[in-house]
Amino acid sequence: MLALGYTLTFLVPYLGGAIWDATHLTVSALLPGAAGALIVIAGAALIDLRPRAVH
């Protein structure tokens, strides 16, 4: 998890900068972060939080 977190901490701003350089639109730099947030929200929505019976 630590390696994944640090990798994403590097990649998301890097991708944002690359997209910004390609499009010259300031708002486009936020797209990788927004995409990551949507992935996290979708993943959280799939978690089953109902209590389970213990046998």
PyMOL Python script that loads the backbone (N, CA, C, O; Angstrom):
from pymol import cmd

cmd.read_pdbstr("""\
ATOM      1  N   MET A   1       0.825  -1.175   0.000  1.00  0.00           N
ATOM      2  CA  MET A   1       0.000   0.000   0.000  1.00  0.00           C
ATOM      3  C   MET A   1       0.876   1.247   0.000  1.00  0.00           C
ATOM      4  O   MET A   1       0.553   2.236  -0.658  1.00  0.00           O
ATOM      5  N   LEU A   2       1.955   1.202   0.717  1.00  0.00           N
ATOM      6  CA  LEU A   2       2.839   2.358   0.760  1.00  0.00           C
ATOM      7  C   LEU A   2       3.412   2.655  -0.628  1.00  0.00           C
ATOM      8  O   LEU A   2       3.446   3.806  -1.063  1.00  0.00           O
ATOM      9  N   ALA A   3       3.854   1.619  -1.302  1.00  0.00           N
ATOM     10  CA  ALA A   3       4.417   1.806  -2.645  1.00  0.00           C
ATOM     11  C   ALA A   3       3.350   2.300  -3.619  1.00  0.00           C
ATOM     12  O   ALA A   3       3.620   3.157  -4.461  1.00  0.00           O
ATOM     13  N   LEU A   4       2.154   1.765  -3.504  1.00  0.00           N
ATOM     14  CA  LEU A   4       1.063   2.205  -4.378  1.00  0.00           C
ATOM     15  C   LEU A   4       0.718   3.670  -4.116  1.00  0.00           C
ATOM     16  O   LEU A   4       0.526   4.444  -5.054  1.00  0.00           O
ATOM     17  N   GLY A   5       0.641   4.040  -2.860  1.00  0.00           N
ATOM     18  CA  GLY A   5       0.333   5.420  -2.510  1.00  0.00           C
ATOM     19  C   GLY A   5       1.381   6.395  -3.019  1.00  0.00           C
ATOM     20  O   GLY A   5       1.034   7.437  -3.575  1.00  0.00           O
ATOM     21  N   TYR A   6       2.644   6.079  -2.842  1.00  0.00           N
ATOM     22  CA  TYR A   6       3.698   6.966  -3.308  1.00  0.00           C
ATOM     23  C   TYR A   6       3.758   7.004  -4.829  1.00  0.00           C
ATOM     24  O   TYR A   6       4.054   8.049  -5.408  1.00  0.00           O
ATOM     25  N   THR A   7       3.484   5.888  -5.481  1.00  0.00           N
ATOM     26  CA  THR A   7       3.459   5.868  -6.942  1.00  0.00           C
ATOM     27  C   THR A   7       2.361   6.770  -7.479  1.00  0.00           C
ATOM     28  O   THR A   7       2.586   7.546  -8.409  1.00  0.00           O
ATOM     29  N   LEU A   8       1.171   6.668  -6.893  1.00  0.00           N
ATOM     30  CA  LEU A   8       0.075   7.523  -7.338  1.00  0.00           C
ATOM     31  C   LEU A   8       0.322   8.988  -6.993  1.00  0.00           C
ATOM     32  O   LEU A   8      -0.078   9.876  -7.745  1.00  0.00           O
ATOM     33  N   THR A   9       0.979   9.249  -5.862  1.00  0.00           N
ATOM     34  CA  THR A   9       1.312  10.617  -5.486  1.00  0.00           C
ATOM     35  C   THR A   9       2.248  11.253  -6.507  1.00  0.00           C
ATOM     36  O   THR A   9       2.223  12.467  -6.709  1.00  0.00           O
ATOM     37  N   PHE A  10       3.062  10.438  -7.142  1.00  0.00           N
ATOM     38  CA  PHE A  10       3.930  10.949  -8.202  1.00  0.00           C
ATOM     39  C   PHE A  10       3.202  11.022  -9.538  1.00  0.00           C
ATOM     40  O   PHE A  10       3.321  12.018 -10.251  1.00  0.00           O
ATOM     41  N   LEU A  11       2.451   9.983  -9.885  1.00  0.00           N
ATOM     42  CA  LEU A  11       1.859   9.896 -11.222  1.00  0.00           C
ATOM     43  C   LEU A  11       0.727  10.879 -11.481  1.00  0.00           C
ATOM     44  O   LEU A  11       0.636  11.432 -12.577  1.00  0.00           O
ATOM     45  N   VAL A  12      -0.134  11.107 -10.501  1.00  0.00           N
ATOM     46  CA  VAL A  12      -1.297  11.969 -10.726  1.00  0.00           C
ATOM     47  C   VAL A  12      -0.872  13.392 -11.089  1.00  0.00           C
ATOM     48  O   VAL A  12      -1.365  13.913 -12.090  1.00  0.00           O
ATOM     49  N   PRO A  13       0.013  14.053 -10.338  1.00  0.00           N
ATOM     50  CA  PRO A  13       0.449  15.388 -10.758  1.00  0.00           C
ATOM     51  C   PRO A  13       1.226  15.369 -12.079  1.00  0.00           C
ATOM     52  O   PRO A  13       1.120  16.298 -12.880  1.00  0.00           O
ATOM     53  N   TYR A  14       1.995  14.321 -12.298  1.00  0.00           N
ATOM     54  CA  TYR A  14       2.748  14.207 -13.554  1.00  0.00           C
ATOM     55  C   TYR A  14       1.795  14.136 -14.742  1.00  0.00           C
ATOM     56  O   TYR A  14       1.982  14.835 -15.738  1.00  0.00           O
ATOM     57  N   LEU A  15       0.774  13.291 -14.633  1.00  0.00           N
ATOM     58  CA  LEU A  15      -0.210  13.188 -15.710  1.00  0.00           C
ATOM     59  C   LEU A  15      -0.981  14.490 -15.883  1.00  0.00           C
ATOM     60  O   LEU A  15      -1.258  14.907 -17.008  1.00  0.00           O
ATOM     61  N   GLY A  16      -1.324  15.128 -14.776  1.00  0.00           N
ATOM     62  CA  GLY A  16      -2.011  16.414 -14.857  1.00  0.00           C
ATOM     63  C   GLY A  16      -1.183  17.445 -15.601  1.00  0.00           C
ATOM     64  O   GLY A  16      -1.707  18.190 -16.429  1.00  0.00           O
ATOM     65  N   GLY A  17       0.095  17.488 -15.312  1.00  0.00           N
ATOM     66  CA  GLY A  17       0.984  18.410 -16.015  1.00  0.00           C
ATOM     67  C   GLY A  17       1.112  18.079 -17.491  1.00  0.00           C
ATOM     68  O   GLY A  17       1.143  18.978 -18.332  1.00  0.00           O
ATOM     69  N   ALA A  18       1.187  16.797 -17.809  1.00  0.00           N
ATOM     70  CA  ALA A  18       1.283  16.390 -19.212  1.00  0.00           C
ATOM     71  C   ALA A  18       0.019  16.758 -19.981  1.00  0.00           C
ATOM     72  O   ALA A  18       0.091  17.218 -21.121  1.00  0.00           O
ATOM     73  N   ILE A  19      -1.135  16.554 -19.356  1.00  0.00           N
ATOM     74  CA  ILE A  19      -2.392  16.919 -20.012  1.00  0.00           C
ATOM     75  C   ILE A  19      -2.483  18.435 -20.168  1.00  0.00           C
ATOM     76  O   ILE A  19      -2.949  18.929 -21.194  1.00  0.00           O
ATOM     77  N   TRP A  20      -2.041  19.168 -19.157  1.00  0.00           N
ATOM     78  CA  TRP A  20      -2.053  20.623 -19.218  1.00  0.00           C
ATOM     79  C   TRP A  20      -1.146  21.124 -20.356  1.00  0.00           C
ATOM     80  O   TRP A  20      -1.520  22.028 -21.104  1.00  0.00           O
ATOM     81  N   ASP A  21       0.038  20.529 -20.474  1.00  0.00           N
ATOM     82  CA  ASP A  21       0.950  20.919 -21.553  1.00  0.00           C
ATOM     83  C   ASP A  21       0.359  20.619 -22.928  1.00  0.00           C
ATOM     84  O   ASP A  21       0.572  21.371 -23.879  1.00  0.00           O
ATOM     85  N   ALA A  22      -0.378  19.528 -23.026  1.00  0.00           N
ATOM     86  CA  ALA A  22      -0.946  19.136 -24.317  1.00  0.00           C
ATOM     87  C   ALA A  22      -2.149  19.988 -24.709  1.00  0.00           C
ATOM     88  O   ALA A  22      -2.342  20.285 -25.888  1.00  0.00           O
ATOM     89  N   THR A  23      -2.960  20.383 -23.725  1.00  0.00           N
ATOM     90  CA  THR A  23      -4.206  21.085 -24.037  1.00  0.00           C
ATOM     91  C   THR A  23      -4.138  22.589 -23.795  1.00  0.00           C
ATOM     92  O   THR A  23      -4.923  23.337 -24.378  1.00  0.00           O
ATOM     93  N   HIS A  24      -3.225  23.046 -22.955  1.00  0.00           N
ATOM     94  CA  HIS A  24      -3.114  24.458 -22.560  1.00  0.00           C
ATOM     95  C   HIS A  24      -4.379  24.956 -21.864  1.00  0.00           C
ATOM     96  O   HIS A  24      -4.673  26.151 -21.893  1.00  0.00           O
ATOM     97  N   LEU A  25      -5.129  24.046 -21.239  1.00  0.00           N
ATOM     98  CA  LEU A  25      -6.302  24.388 -20.449  1.00  0.00           C
ATOM     99  C   LEU A  25      -5.993  24.087 -18.987  1.00  0.00           C
ATOM    100  O   LEU A  25      -5.676  22.952 -18.633  1.00  0.00           O
ATOM    101  N   THR A  26      -6.085  25.105 -18.147  1.00  0.00           N
ATOM    102  CA  THR A  26      -5.736  24.936 -16.743  1.00  0.00           C
ATOM    103  C   THR A  26      -6.590  23.876 -16.063  1.00  0.00           C
ATOM    104  O   THR A  26      -6.081  23.083 -15.270  1.00  0.00           O
ATOM    105  N   VAL A  27      -7.887  23.856 -16.368  1.00  0.00           N
ATOM    106  CA  VAL A  27      -8.788  22.905 -15.721  1.00  0.00           C
ATOM    107  C   VAL A  27      -8.443  21.451 -16.082  1.00  0.00           C
ATOM    108  O   VAL A  27      -8.768  20.534 -15.327  1.00  0.00           O
ATOM    109  N   SER A  28      -7.800  21.242 -17.212  1.00  0.00           N
ATOM    110  CA  SER A  28      -7.458  19.876 -17.619  1.00  0.00           C
ATOM    111  C   SER A  28      -6.423  19.250 -16.694  1.00  0.00           C
ATOM    112  O   SER A  28      -6.313  18.024 -16.645  1.00  0.00           O
ATOM    113  N   ALA A  29      -5.663  20.054 -15.960  1.00  0.00           N
ATOM    114  CA  ALA A  29      -4.674  19.518 -15.028  1.00  0.00           C
ATOM    115  C   ALA A  29      -5.339  18.774 -13.879  1.00  0.00           C
ATOM    116  O   ALA A  29      -4.695  17.965 -13.211  1.00  0.00           O
ATOM    117  N   LEU A  30      -6.617  19.037 -13.640  1.00  0.00           N
ATOM    118  CA  LEU A  30      -7.337  18.394 -12.548  1.00  0.00           C
ATOM    119  C   LEU A  30      -7.975  17.064 -12.953  1.00  0.00           C
ATOM    120  O   LEU A  30      -8.475  16.339 -12.093  1.00  0.00           O
ATOM    121  N   LEU A  31      -7.966  16.736 -14.227  1.00  0.00           N
ATOM    122  CA  LEU A  31      -8.631  15.515 -14.697  1.00  0.00           C
ATOM    123  C   LEU A  31      -8.093  14.222 -14.082  1.00  0.00           C
ATOM    124  O   LEU A  31      -8.899  13.384 -13.677  1.00  0.00           O
ATOM    125  N   PRO A  32      -6.779  14.015 -13.991  1.00  0.00           N
ATOM    126  CA  PRO A  32      -6.317  12.764 -13.367  1.00  0.00           C
ATOM    127  C   PRO A  32      -6.762  12.622 -11.911  1.00  0.00           C
ATOM    128  O   PRO A  32      -7.115  11.525 -11.478  1.00  0.00           O
ATOM    129  N   GLY A  33      -6.748  13.707 -11.163  1.00  0.00           N
ATOM    130  CA  GLY A  33      -7.207  13.660  -9.771  1.00  0.00           C
ATOM    131  C   GLY A  33      -8.692  13.380  -9.683  1.00  0.00           C
ATOM    132  O   GLY A  33      -9.132  12.616  -8.824  1.00  0.00           O
ATOM    133  N   ALA A  34      -9.472  13.995 -10.569  1.00  0.00           N
ATOM    134  CA  ALA A  34     -10.918  13.760 -10.587  1.00  0.00           C
ATOM    135  C   ALA A  34     -11.230  12.322 -10.992  1.00  0.00           C
ATOM    136  O   ALA A  34     -12.127  11.698 -10.427  1.00  0.00           O
ATOM    137  N   ALA A  35     -10.501  11.805 -11.957  1.00  0.00           N
ATOM    138  CA  ALA A  35     -10.709  10.409 -12.368  1.00  0.00           C
ATOM    139  C   ALA A  35     -10.379   9.458 -11.219  1.00  0.00           C
ATOM    140  O   ALA A  35     -11.106   8.491 -10.989  1.00  0.00           O
ATOM    141  N   GLY A  36      -9.299   9.723 -10.502  1.00  0.00           N
ATOM    142  CA  GLY A  36      -8.945   8.889  -9.355  1.00  0.00           C
ATOM    143  C   GLY A  36      -9.994   8.949  -8.267  1.00  0.00           C
ATOM    144  O   GLY A  36     -10.310   7.931  -7.651  1.00  0.00           O
ATOM    145  N   ALA A  37     -10.540  10.138  -8.023  1.00  0.00           N
ATOM    146  CA  ALA A  37     -11.592  10.272  -7.010  1.00  0.00           C
ATOM    147  C   ALA A  37     -12.829   9.484  -7.403  1.00  0.00           C
ATOM    148  O   ALA A  37     -13.457   8.851  -6.554  1.00  0.00           O
ATOM    149  N   LEU A  38     -13.185   9.514  -8.682  1.00  0.00           N
ATOM    150  CA  LEU A  38     -14.350   8.752  -9.139  1.00  0.00           C
ATOM    151  C   LEU A  38     -14.121   7.249  -9.002  1.00  0.00           C
ATOM    152  O   LEU A  38     -15.050   6.508  -8.679  1.00  0.00           O
ATOM    153  N   ILE A  39     -12.908   6.800  -9.242  1.00  0.00           N
ATOM    154  CA  ILE A  39     -12.596   5.376  -9.081  1.00  0.00           C
ATOM    155  C   ILE A  39     -12.725   4.968  -7.614  1.00  0.00           C
ATOM    156  O   ILE A  39     -13.261   3.901  -7.314  1.00  0.00           O
ATOM    157  N   VAL A  40     -12.243   5.798  -6.708  1.00  0.00           N
ATOM    158  CA  VAL A  40     -12.341   5.503  -5.276  1.00  0.00           C
ATOM    159  C   VAL A  40     -13.806   5.491  -4.834  1.00  0.00           C
ATOM    160  O   VAL A  40     -14.213   4.609  -4.077  1.00  0.00           O
ATOM    161  N   ILE A  41     -14.592   6.450  -5.292  1.00  0.00           N
ATOM    162  CA  ILE A  41     -16.016   6.503  -4.932  1.00  0.00           C
ATOM    163  C   ILE A  41     -16.745   5.275  -5.463  1.00  0.00           C
ATOM    164  O   ILE A  41     -17.556   4.681  -4.752  1.00  0.00           O
ATOM    165  N   ALA A  42     -16.468   4.894  -6.697  1.00  0.00           N
ATOM    166  CA  ALA A  42     -17.112   3.705  -7.266  1.00  0.00           C
ATOM    167  C   ALA A  42     -16.705   2.445  -6.503  1.00  0.00           C
ATOM    168  O   ALA A  42     -17.538   1.573  -6.255  1.00  0.00           O
ATOM    169  N   GLY A  43     -15.444   2.347  -6.137  1.00  0.00           N
ATOM    170  CA  GLY A  43     -14.990   1.188  -5.367  1.00  0.00           C
ATOM    171  C   GLY A  43     -15.634   1.130  -3.995  1.00  0.00           C
ATOM    172  O   GLY A  43     -15.993   0.053  -3.517  1.00  0.00           O
ATOM    173  N   ALA A  44     -15.783   2.284  -3.359  1.00  0.00           N
ATOM    174  CA  ALA A  44     -16.420   2.327  -2.041  1.00  0.00           C
ATOM    175  C   ALA A  44     -17.887   1.943  -2.125  1.00  0.00           C
ATOM    176  O   ALA A  44     -18.431   1.351  -1.192  1.00  0.00           O
ATOM    177  N   ALA A  45     -18.533   2.275  -3.240  1.00  0.00           N
ATOM    178  CA  ALA A  45     -19.950   1.939  -3.404  1.00  0.00           C
ATOM    179  C   ALA A  45     -20.156   0.426  -3.535  1.00  0.00           C
ATOM    180  O   ALA A  45     -21.255  -0.072  -3.289  1.00  0.00           O
ATOM    181  N   LEU A  46     -19.126  -0.291  -3.912  1.00  0.00           N
ATOM    182  CA  LEU A  46     -19.235  -1.743  -4.094  1.00  0.00           C
ATOM    183  C   LEU A  46     -19.013  -2.540  -2.813  1.00  0.00           C
ATOM    184  O   LEU A  46     -19.236  -3.751  -2.800  1.00  0.00           O
ATOM    185  N   ILE A  47     -18.585  -1.896  -1.752  1.00  0.00           N
ATOM    186  CA  ILE A  47     -18.307  -2.591  -0.489  1.00  0.00           C
ATOM    187  C   ILE A  47     -19.619  -2.963   0.183  1.00  0.00           C
ATOM    188  O   ILE A  47     -20.506  -2.123   0.330  1.00  0.00           O
ATOM    189  N   ASP A  48     -19.742  -4.199   0.583  1.00  0.00           N
ATOM    190  CA  ASP A  48     -20.924  -4.679   1.274  1.00  0.00           C
ATOM    191  C   ASP A  48     -20.757  -4.442   2.777  1.00  0.00           C
ATOM    192  O   ASP A  48     -19.908  -5.060   3.419  1.00  0.00           O
ATOM    193  N   LEU A  49     -21.565  -3.552   3.323  1.00  0.00           N
ATOM    194  CA  LEU A  49     -21.434  -3.198   4.736  1.00  0.00           C
ATOM    195  C   LEU A  49     -22.490  -3.838   5.621  1.00  0.00           C
ATOM    196  O   LEU A  49     -22.591  -3.495   6.799  1.00  0.00           O
ATOM    197  N   ARG A  50     -23.276  -4.754   5.084  1.00  0.00           N
ATOM    198  CA  ARG A  50     -24.296  -5.392   5.910  1.00  0.00           C
ATOM    199  C   ARG A  50     -23.647  -6.331   6.926  1.00  0.00           C
ATOM    200  O   ARG A  50     -22.683  -7.024   6.601  1.00  0.00           O
ATOM    201  N   PRO A  51     -24.169  -6.358   8.148  1.00  0.00           N
ATOM    202  CA  PRO A  51     -23.608  -7.280   9.139  1.00  0.00           C
ATOM    203  C   PRO A  51     -23.866  -8.726   8.734  1.00  0.00           C
ATOM    204  O   PRO A  51     -24.893  -9.042   8.132  1.00  0.00           O
ATOM    205  N   ARG A  52     -22.950  -9.573   9.061  1.00  0.00           N
ATOM    206  CA  ARG A  52     -23.072 -10.999   8.717  1.00  0.00           C
ATOM    207  C   ARG A  52     -23.284 -11.798  10.018  1.00  0.00           C
ATOM    208  O   ARG A  52     -22.757 -11.454  11.076  1.00  0.00           O
ATOM    209  N   ALA A  53     -24.054 -12.844   9.899  1.00  0.00           N
ATOM    210  CA  ALA A  53     -24.308 -13.708  11.042  1.00  0.00           C
ATOM    211  C   ALA A  53     -23.063 -14.548  11.327  1.00  0.00           C
ATOM    212  O   ALA A  53     -22.438 -15.070  10.404  1.00  0.00           O
ATOM    213  N   VAL A  54     -22.708 -14.676  12.594  1.00  0.00           N
ATOM    214  CA  VAL A  54     -21.570 -15.478  12.997  1.00  0.00           C
ATOM    215  C   VAL A  54     -22.098 -16.842  13.430  1.00  0.00           C
ATOM    216  O   VAL A  54     -23.014 -16.925  14.249  1.00  0.00           O
ATOM    217  N   HIS A  55     -21.528 -17.898  12.886  1.00  0.00           N
ATOM    218  CA  HIS A  55     -22.007 -19.261  13.217  1.00  0.00           C
ATOM    219  C   HIS A  55     -21.106 -19.924  14.196  1.00  0.00           C
ATOM    220  O   HIS A  55     -21.351 -21.065  14.586  1.00  0.00           O
TER     221      HIS A  55
END
""", "prot")
cmd.dss("prot")
cmd.show_as("cartoon", "prot")
cmd.util.cbc("prot")
cmd.orient("prot")
